[in-house]
């Protein structure tokens, strides 16, 4: 019998909303059904908002001292660590990430709650410089009801990255997890209740985006939406938010340029390019999916990258040697394969991959081999659209000016990487790139203490760091006449 998981509203576990189709979780590594999950629609969305609105106005939460909120966040971090194996397994079963990456992301989620607990109890208001006979202050207050909408590629990381600062800021949160990966959010809801979070301060509503997601975003009592996902979905949320005069935080798509100059350490650069695009099967918003290599070392980098890609162990995600698992769903695998096939038909060359593996043990899963494409132009569709898979577009450049022009010729601006032996060049190029994050002689180093977000179509607002908590607060000026 297939287990049916319930959703969380006002501290109570509930069956799905009548008339709303349940979510069926499928293991992308095997095609087997994991479980079914209760789904919410517009009726439950309204109930969750009412619960959250009432809960965040209660003195017990509204007037709770920051140190007391911090204690709850610390306990949530401890709860995540004590349930780390269960959480890791849920994520692995639902989106196919290899086991070691799931474990690392759960640890990161616990660290995120611990970080924002520290920020919560130490971050103060400000006395502002007086320009008259008064004392002036800036204080920061919660918005109220916040909706967090998270993606399927790294659910635990994104859930913690939104929920922890929003709670630290004093809000009530409604989590709408991806329909592909609903279970880690439900477990997090249980952990939060056990840690002493008041009922209604965290509600978890799995469901379909066009039903429960749309209802939550449009609800008049929702005062902020934080969304991580595709750019087109982000645009639709922004349009609704504009009509409500509601702030949004949008972390959207990317087509990050990974740049190798001819004076770089090629071995390290190749290893980092491969890790950046093939880790997590390339299903990362910061995957370095466009690699620009200076022409003098292009052939050597291509040779090394192809050898590295062919050596990656593609396997079932629970196998000890697995370096890359399946795509998160069969539909997404087919979409990636279709984009690659179209690029090849238009003149690109597949140097490796561009197909499912031939291993019979993997035939039932949504696997796709590490793929490197050459021969395309930077303005070709495959080099401009976010593939969100293990597909690297490798292109040469001639000089610094040529590189900057090509790297910035994209609607996206989330992240970028630079490999060079010259710190002067690294600084010039880093400042010239239109991207929210620039890595120099490293890649995909992430810190919860450092603000993260995108330029251009890659998003609005900054998560992480102290700014990541202030994102969920509004400033108020207070003046005392002297």
Buried (B, 14 or more C-beta within 10 A) or exposed (E): EEEEBBBBBBBEBBEBBEEBEBBEBBBBBBEEEBBBBBBBBBBBBBBBBBBBBBBBEBEEBBEBEBEBBBBBBBBBBBBBBEBBEEBBBBBBBBBBBBBBBBBBBBBBBBBBBBBBBBBBBEBEEEEEEEEEEEEBEEEBEBBBBBBBBBBBBBBBBBBBBBBBBBBBBBBBBBBBBBBBBBBBBBBBBBBBBEBEBBBBBBBBBBBBBEBBBBBBBBBEEBBBBBBBBBBEBBEBBBEBBEEBEBBBBBBBBBBBBBBBBBBBBBEEBBBBBBBBBBBBBBBBBBBBBBBBBBEEBBEBBBEBBBEBBEEBEBBBBBBEEBBBBBBBBBEBBEBBBEBBBEBBEEEBEBBBBBBBBEEEEBEBBBBBBBBBBBBBBBEBEBBBBBBBBBBBBBBBBEEBEBBBEBBBBBEBBBBBBBBBEEEEBBEBBBEBBBBBBBBBBEBBEEEBEEBBBBBBBBBBBBBBBBBBBBBBBBEEEEEEEE
